[in-house]
Amino acid sequence: MENKLPIDLIYINDAGELTHRSVIVRKITVEGILTFDIGKQQLRSFKRANILSAAKQRRKRGVNYA
């Protein structure tokens, strides 16, 4: 978290819907995490119990033409 790199987060909301977010973690608490959502360009909080997966973003490579 010191380097503030984006992570991919898969989350289930209270309505049971799965969401995928690209976020930068700002703060971790016992209840959840506070993040900056790159797609929505705003701060968001996520309940720890509802986070299904979190991983470093993979670099997206363009197509190389010969």
Secondary structure, 3 states (H helix, E strand, C coil): CCCCCCEEEEEECCCCCEEEEEEEEEEECCCEEEEEECCCCEEEEEEHHHEEEEEECCCCCCCCCC
